[in-house]
Amino acid sequence: MVEGHNRFSPHTALQFADAMASYQPTWFETPVPPQRISQMVEVAKRSPVPVACGEDYYSAQQFAELLSHDAVHIIQLEPQYLGMTVSKQVCGMVNAHNGVTAPHSAQGPLCSLVCAHLNTATPNFFIHEIFDDFNDDWSRNILTKPINVENGYIELSDEYPGWGADLNYDEIAKHPYNPNNYLPLFRAGWERRVAVTE
């Protein structure tokens, strides 16, 4: 899986896609900025590597426009933008277009838990990206029962009703929100999940 992070023009994205094709990656993720769906469609139609996108879209209407072109078949919807009801609707729309879903699950243990439940209710679910191992160790403690990956699979708990876990408010209180903490996605080394505090 090759991450583009919306960095390229269609021309440059296609050059990268051609260069990586011989390695047969599963996908080329968000190769161009999301604002112009027509450019994502152009790249997806001409790329020898499947294109995955969707984490930047925040409405069912954007997905409807994207899917109407039958060019992108791996949809990485973001439940934190959409909410669960619209996320489930988008999964159905993707299924109707013979596509698969790979929800964007990069925002921590609660996001991972929500995406895992969405996946269990989605017949066209493809793969669950999970980044929790890159987060600070304390972040696992914000849930009473964080998800666990065993041999490449997530096993959900039925120990608690609903999501199978609850928030650990005592742990959360130890780490108050700070708007100056962020991942510098365009700095060298960002993939190591080293936050910047300014």
HELIX and SHEET records of a PDB file:
HELIX    1   1 PRO A   10  MET A   20  1                                  11    
HELIX    2   2 ALA A   21  TYR A   23  5                                   3    
HELIX    3   3 ILE A   37  ARG A   46  1                                  10    
HELIX    4   4 ALA A   60  LEU A   67  1                                   8    
HELIX    5   5 PRO A   79  ALA A   96  1                                  18    
HELIX    6   6 PRO A  109  THR A  120  1                                  12    
HELIX    7   7 ASP A  132  PHE A  134  5                                   3    
HELIX    8   8 ASP A  137  ILE A  142  5                                   6    
HELIX    9   9 TYR A  169  ALA A  173  1                                   5    
HELIX   10  10 TRP A  190  ARG A  192  5                                   3    
SHEET    1   A 5 VAL A   2  GLU A   3  0                                        
SHEET    2   A 5 PHE A  28  GLU A  29  1                                        
SHEET    3   A 5 VAL A  51  CYS A  53  1                                        
SHEET    4   A 5 ILE A  74  ILE A  75  1                                        
SHEET    5   A 5 VAL A 100  THR A 101  1                                        
SHEET    1   B 2 ASN A 148  GLU A 150  0                                        
SHEET    2   B 2 TYR A 153  GLU A 155 -1                                        
SHEET    1   C 2 ASN A 181  TYR A 182  0                                        
SHEET    2   C 2 VAL A 196  THR A 197 -1                                        
END                                                                             
